[in-house]
Amino acid sequence: GAGVSQSPSNKVTEKGKDVELRCDPISGHTALYWYRQSLGQGLEFLIYFQGNSAPDKSGLPSDRFSAERTGGSVSTLTIQRTQQEDSAVYLCASSLDSATYEQYFGPGTRLTVT
Amino acid sequence: AQSVAQPEDQVNVAEGNPLTVKCTYSVSGNPYLFWYVQYPNRGLQFLLKYITGDNLVKGSYGFEAEFNKSQTSFHLKKPSALVSDSALYFCAVTLRGNQGGKLIFGQGTELSVKP
């Protein structure tokens, strides 16, 4: 079946612009996660959704970052007023539910802020 | 706080030889442990997990890992390496009962298997 998909695959933006990153989880997966992968920081958790609610936002690095999930499916990660340190690969993952723990990852969105 | 350490940035192995990629963890409770692999320009792929039960878990592509509670380790192993195993490997932990199951990752180990 279809895996987790993310769009765009690559995004180049100018410093100060807003960007939206999209994640389509595996159908039927109620839990959705965003992570960030960068050279200096490795793989970092950003936010977790169960259904449309986000019980854990502890990894969001600043108030410039926000995310939402609608219909228990698609999620959008928004970064406002992008900074160069936001450059990274943003990974989305989903799992059947939060108790399953086995997460399936998308291919990621590579964000470059110039 | 939970943390994961992968002490080797890179592991080099000859094809056909056994391989080990090391992982140790630090948590304040009972852990769930995972290994993921990342091939170039691709997302992470799940390899195996330890939840409970037998300390030796078997996963995809002939990989296995042993949970050692006393040494707080979860090393990844394979009896005979293939060139196609060359990739970036991540160990991860989450805490049993942790709401949501967010993963805490190690820094990754680059495995290089030479013919």
Contacts between the chains, C-beta under 8 A, distances in Angstrom:
chain1	res1	chain2	res2	distance
A	4	B	43	7.4
A	31	B	100	7.0
A	31	B	101	7.3
A	33	B	100	7.9
A	33	B	102	6.6
A	33	B	103	7.7
A	35	B	103	7.6
A	42	B	105	6.1
A	42	B	106	7.6
A	42	B	107	4.8
A	42	B	108	6.6
A	43	B	90	6.5
A	43	B	92	8.0
A	43	B	103	7.9
A	43	B	105	3.9
A	43	B	108	7.6
A	44	B	105	7.9
A	45	B	102	4.5
A	45	B	103	6.6
A	45	B	104	7.1
A	48	B	100	4.2
A	48	B	101	7.8
A	48	B	102	5.5
A	50	B	100	6.7
A	55	B	99	5.8
A	55	B	100	5.9
A	56	B	99	6.5
A	56	B	100	4.8
A	56	B	102	6.1
A	59	B	102	7.4
A	91	B	43	6.2
A	91	B	44	7.0
A	93	B	44	7.7
A	95	B	101	7.2
A	98	B	99	7.1
A	98	B	100	4.9
A	98	B	101	5.1
A	99	B	101	7.3
A	100	B	101	7.8
A	101	B	32	5.4
A	101	B	34	7.7
A	101	B	49	6.9
A	101	B	51	7.1
A	101	B	94	6.2
A	101	B	101	4.7
A	102	B	34	7.8
A	102	B	46	5.9
A	102	B	49	6.1
A	103	B	46	7.2
A	103	B	101	7.7
A	103	B	103	6.6
A	104	B	46	6.7
A	105	B	36	7.6
A	105	B	43	4.0
A	105	B	44	4.2
A	105	B	45	7.4
A	106	B	43	5.3
A	107	B	41	7.9
A	107	B	42	6.0
A	107	B	43	4.5
A	108	B	43	5.6
